[in-house]
Structure formats: structure tokens, C-alpha cells
Amino acid sequence: MKKDQFMKPGHKPTIVVYSYEPETFSCSIIRIVDPMLANGWNVIWASNRNSTGISFDLDAAYQADVIIIHRMFPSKYTEKILRVIITLGVPVVYDLDDLYLNVSPSHRSTYKKFAPYIKWILKEADVITVSTLQLKKSLSQYTGRPIQVKPNIIDFDLFAAHPRSRSKRFNFIVSGTPSHQRDWAIIEEPIEEILKIYGEKITFMFFGDTPKRFIDHPSVNIIDFQPNYKHYAKQLKELDVHAALIPLIDTNYNQCKSNIKWLEYSAAGIPGAYSDITPYNSCITHEQNGLLVNNNATSWFDAMNRLIIDPEKTADLIKNAQREVLEKYSIESSLIEYTSTVNSLFGQKHQHNIFSELPIFHYHLYDNMKNFLDRHIMWRFKK
């Protein structure tokens, strides 16, 4: 691979992505597809899904100018593919926007089986790109490779909408998958109190799932999760909602998360109240572009009530938030900086780390020993 080949007129670099997730999912679109395509690069999503499962196109790697390993792709199932990829000499980026190491057993404990492979690629990738400074700090203990913070940016036009005019009914939105049940527990009592006070004048829309205690409540609506990110953006713009609630318990995992909900809601013209922890207090100035809320029932009740009774304040919040997202966190304003890491790797060679496989060596050693004991010794003690 010649370093100057990319200087030839008309050359269009090719980014090949290996991911368990479809290219239509939110993280795929936000972190890779939209910014890379906006830069005029080819993007090959080297995974195929059908009724029998998922497969990966290894041949695509031979077309790559840069290979991106995405999120939880490093695993026992993909080990052979990864071994080939790192021998090709093509520069490798590992991109992730969540902390998949050291998660609590109650929060996606299945991540643990991915840990040895993630640690391997953290030591092997030429560059690791992450969405937050806190995530960089948490991952730095596992690798000496450079970790670059690339805060999420969004296609502002995809979400852009005017704030909804107020009617007789005020509608809140709360979104998330079932994994957010512990986060939602923070706001369950304040929601009940708000509903007692305002009755039918208030609706809570849960986008994706809902706390069990509200499943049959007449003032609580459940909107099905929309996995296609473009469809989700369209649906969010069309919803008649006046404010968003984003509670997060204060854990190491949540502190490493990004501010993506603030970006999306703000662009879509929806003011919000957010837990006063790192993902949001790093970008929100309280009472300027959002409300920051302490994680207790009284504070959350006050924030909800403020959003309901103070339309002038909520109008200012969303006006400021929308402007800031467009100016600082959009493809329209921040594309060059966001894609600079990948751009700098064109024409480079992958730098193999001979010690990168130590995490999976230990894993295989433990796994083989466990299998041996189960097969030849432990079975004798089982009834």
C-alpha cells in the first residue's frame, strides 16, 4: 500500500465496518455511517443478516483503506475473523461508545464474556475512538494505544423540528429499552405525584418500554421501540410531546455514556430534564439549555412541575439547546474534526502489537482448564 495513493484525483477511500449491529441502528448511523458518507467516503458494512442468523464478509476487508471494529464485535465467535484482519496491514480503528468492561451483574452481565476479546482489540487497534472523556479514562488502564475522544454528532436536519405548541394536555416523553428500569425507578414516585395533581391534563409517553407499575395506567402510553434510526428520528419529530425526562442512576457505566438523548431531543425541539451526572452536566448549563436534576424524588417532581407551569422558561431552554446542538454537535458544524482520526490513517500500515493476545490467552487457558475439569473430574460429584 503506497502512502501517496490517496492523493490521486478521484480516489474515494473505503471504510469497511465489522459490527454485530445492522447499519440502520442508532450507534451505527451516529458513529460511522452518517459522518463517513458525509465526507464522501465509501462505507461497506461487512455483515449480513438473514433468517438463519448473522455472517461476516471477510473478503470486504481486502478492499479497505481503514477497517473499523465496532462496539461488541470482538468475541469468541469473531476471533478467527479478527485474526485475519490484523494480518492484512490495513489500519484498524476500534470505535465504542459504552463501557463494556467492569459492568455490574445487574446491568447486562452478558458483557463479561466479551471482555477478553475487547481487551485484546483495545491493545491491537491502531487507534481507539470513544464518545466521552470519562470512557477514555476508564479504558486507558487496558491499553497503551492512543484513545481519541470523538463526541457524538448528529445529522441536525434529520431531527430538526419546531417546539410543539401547548394544548390542554401536556405530554412528557421517556425513552429507553428494558435495561433502563433501574434508571426509571428514580422518577416513578414523582410521576405518580404529578398524575395525582394534574390528572387527565398530563400524559407520559414511554418510548420503547415502561416501568411495570404504569403498564395499564390510563395516562401512560407505550410507544414501540423503533430500531431503524432514521425512522426513529422521523417518529420523534412527529410526536406531540412538550418535554423529555432523562433519569440516569450514578454508576460508572452511566458516567461513561454520551449525551445523545440531549442532542436528539434538542434538535427535535423538545426541552428536557436530565440527571445531574457526567453525560449531561458536561454539556448542559442548568436553566440555560436544559434542567439538571438531582436524583431524588423531590428534585424530579420540581423539575417536572417547572416544565409544566413555566412555558416561557421551556421556550428559552429549547431555543438555546437547539442552537448549541447545531453549532457544536452536528455533522453540519463538526464533520472535519469528527472524521480527522480516520482521515489521518489513510495510507498507513497497521502496527501489530505482539502482546495484544494476552487477555484471550488467559481466557482460553481458563476455559480449557474448566472444560477439562468438568469432563473428567467434576461430573463425578454431580447427582
N, C-alpha and C positions, 0 to 999 in steps of 0.2 A: 504494500500500500504506500503510494508516494504522498508525501505530505502536502505537495502543491497541487494535487489533482483537483482539490475543491475550489481552486482559484480559476479553473477553466470556465469560461462563459457558458451558461446554460446548464451547469451541473446542479442537480437537485438532490441534496442529501437525503438519505433514507434512514429513518429511525425504526428499529424493529423492537417490538414490546412483547415481553413474556409475562403473562398475568393469569391468575385464576379467574379474574373478573371479566365480564364482557366489556367491550369498548364503549358501550352505551351507558355504563354505570357512572355514578357521580364522580368517584375518585379518578376513574379512567379519563373522563371528559375534562375535569378540572386540572388534574396534574399533568396530563400528557396530550390528549387528542386536540383539544381546542388551541392551546398555545403553540404546539408544534405545527399544526396545519395553518394557523395564522401567520407563522413565519415562512410559509411556502415550502415546507419540507414534506416528503413522503412519510406516511406512518403505516407500518404493517403490523397489525395486531395478530401475533402468531399463535392464536388459539382458536380451536374450532369446537363448537358445542352442537350436539345433536341428542336424539332420544337415548342414546347409549352412554352418554357422558361427555367428557372433555378430552381433547387431544391437542398436541402442540406441534407446530410446524418447525422442525429443526432446520430444514432447508432454507427457510427465510433468513436465518442468521448469516448465511453466506452472502446475502445482499446488503447487509447492514453497514452503515458508516458509524453508527453508535447503537449499542444494544441497551435497552432499559429493562432491568428486572424490577417488577412492580409488586410492592406490598408483600403478601404472603406466598409469593410464588416459590421461594426456596422451601423445599420439603423433601421428605423421603421419596415421594412419587416422582419428583422432578430432578432428583440428584444426577441421573445419567445425562439428562439434557444440559444441566448446568456444567458438568464436567467437560462436555464438548464445547460449549460456548466460551469457556475461559481459555481454551487452547487455540482459538481462531485468531487471536491477535487484535480483535476488534475491541475498542474501548467500551467498558461496561459501567453503566450508572445503576445504582440501586436507589430507587425512589420509594419512600414510605411516609405516611402522614399520621401514623398511630404508633403507640408504644406497644409492640407485641412481645416484649420481654418483661419478666417480673410482674405480670398481671396477677391480680388476686384470684383465688379459686372461684369466687362467686361471679367473676366477670370474665366470661369467655375462657374458661380454663383449658379449652382445647388448644389454645395458642401454644401451650407448653411443648407440644410435640413438634412444633415448627422451630422452636428456639435454637437447637443446634445448627440447623441449616441457615437460619437467619444470621447467626453469629459467624458462620462460615462466609457468607456473602458480604457481610459487613467488613470482613478482613480482606476480601478478594476484590471487590469493586474498585474501580479507579477513583470514583467519586460517589459519595452518598448524598442525596438531596432529600431534605426534610422540610416540613411546613412550618416548624416553630423552633425558636431558640431553646425552649425547655426540652423538646425532643432531642435536639442536638446534644445538649448536656447529658441527657440520660443515656444516649447511645455511645458517647465518647469513651466510656470505660471499656467498650468491647472492641475498639478498633483504633489503629493508628492512621487509617486512611482519612483523607480530607472529607469533612462533613460540611456541606453548604446549606444555609437556610434559604429556602425559596418560599416565602409566604404565598398562600393560595391567592390566585387572581381569577376573576370570573369574566365571562362574556357579559358585559353590563347590559347590552341590548337584549340578550336572551331573557333577562328578568325584569327589565325596566317597566315600571308601571306607576301610575299616579296613586297617591293615598286614597283609600276608599272614603267616600262621603258617609257621614254618620246618618243612621236612620233611627227608628225606635228601638232597634235591637243592637247591642254591642257584642261583637264576636271576637273571641280570643282564638289563637291557634297555638297548638303544642305539637311538635313533630318528633318522631323517633321510632326506632324499632323496639321490640320487646326487651332488648338489653338495657333500655333506659328506665325500667321500672323503679330502680333504686333512686335515680335522679328525680323522677316524678313524685316519689314519696314526700319530697320537700314541700310540694305545693298542694298536696291533696287536702289538707285541712283548710288552707286559705281559699281554695276553690269552693269547698263546701260552705264556708262563711259568706263568700261573695254571692253564691247562689241563694242563700237564705235571705240576704238583704235585698238583692235586686230581682230575684225570681225569674220570670219569663223574659225580662229585659236583657238577659245575658245568655250567651251560648259559648260553650267551649268545644272547639273542633280539635280532635286528636288525629293527627296525620300519620297513619301507619299502625298505631296500636293505642291502647288506653289503659289507665290503671283499672284493675279489676273491680274496684268499688263503684266505678262510674259507667260500667258497660251498659246498663239498662236505664241510665238516668235520662229523663226527657229533655234536659238542657245540654246534653253531651252528645255530639255527633262523632262518628268514627269514619275517617276517610281512608280508603285502601292505600297502602304503600305503593308508590309508583317507581319501579326500578329503573325505567328509562329516564335519564336525567333531563333530556330535552322536553319530554312530556311532563315531567315534574315541574319544570320551570313554567311551562305554559299553564298548567293547572294552578300553580301558586299565584300567578298573575291574575287569574280569573276568579279566585276565591274572594268572597265578600268578607274579609277579615280586617279588623281595626287595630289589632295589637298582637304581638307574639310573646310567649313566655318560654324562656330557655333556662331551666334549672340544671345545674351540674353539681354533684357532690364533690368535695375537695379531696381528690385522690391523685396519686402520681400519674395514673393513666389519663385522667381527665385534664390534668395540668398540661399534658403534652399534646392535647388535641388542638385543632386550629379554630379560628373564628368564622368558619364557613357559614354558619347559620346567620350570623350578623351580616355577612356580605350579601347573602341571598335575600334575606328579609328586607334589608335596607334598600337594595336595588329595586325590589318589588314594591316599595312604598309602604312597608309595614313597620311601624315603630315597635320597640320591644323592651322587655325587662330581662336582664341576664344575670346569672350568678356572678358574684364579685370574686372570680378566680381568674387565673392566668389567661386562658384563651380569650377572655373578653375584657378584663381590665387593662390588657396590654394595648387595646385599640379603642376602647370606649372611654370617653370622658363623661363622667356622671352628669346627667341632666343637660348634656350638650348634644350627644348623638346616640343616646340610649340611657336606660336606667340600669345602674349596677345595684344588686340586691344581696344583702347578707342572707346566708342560708338558714333562716329561721322563719317560723310561721308568721310572726308579726310583720317582719320586713316584707315578705312576699305579699301579704294581704295589702299593706300600704301601697306597694308598687302597682298591684292590680287596680286598686281603687283610684290611684292617681291617674292611670291611663284612661279610666272610665270617665272621671269627672272633670278632667282638665284638657279639653280639646286644643287649646292654644299651645300648651306645652308639648303635646304629642305631635302637633303640626311642626313645631320647631325642631323636635328631635329627628323626625324623618327627613326634613329638609336638609339638615346638617349631615345626617348619616348618608343620605343618597349622594350628596356632593362629594363627601370624603371617599366613599367606595369608588366612585367614578374616577376621582383624581389620583388615588393611591393604590387601589386594589383591583384594577380592571385590566383586561387584555389591551384595551384601548390606550391605557396610560403606562403600563409596566411590562409590556411584552419583551422588550430588548433585554432588560435585566433578568427577567424570569428565565429566558432561554439561553442566557450567556454561558452557563456551565456546559450544556450540551454543545453549543456552538464552538467552545474552546477545545473540544475533544475531536473535532473533525480532523482526520489525517494523522491522529496519534495512534500509538500502539498500546494494547492492553499490557499493564505491568503486573505480571503474576506474582503472588505472594506465596512462597513455598511453605509457609507456616499456617496458611489460612484454614487448612482442613483439620486442625487440631480439635475444634469443637465437635465435628462429626466423627472423628476418630474415637473420641471418648464416648460418644453416643453409641457408636457401633459396638465398641468393646463391652459396654454395659448391656446393650441389647442382646448380644451373642451370649454373654455370660448368663443373663436371665433366662434365655431360651434353653440353654444347656441345663440349668438347674431345674427348670420346670419339666423338661423332658425326661431327665434321668434321675432326679432326686425328689423334688417337691411332690410329684404325683403320688409318692408312697404315703404321704401324710394326709392326703385328701380323702374324704369319705366318699 
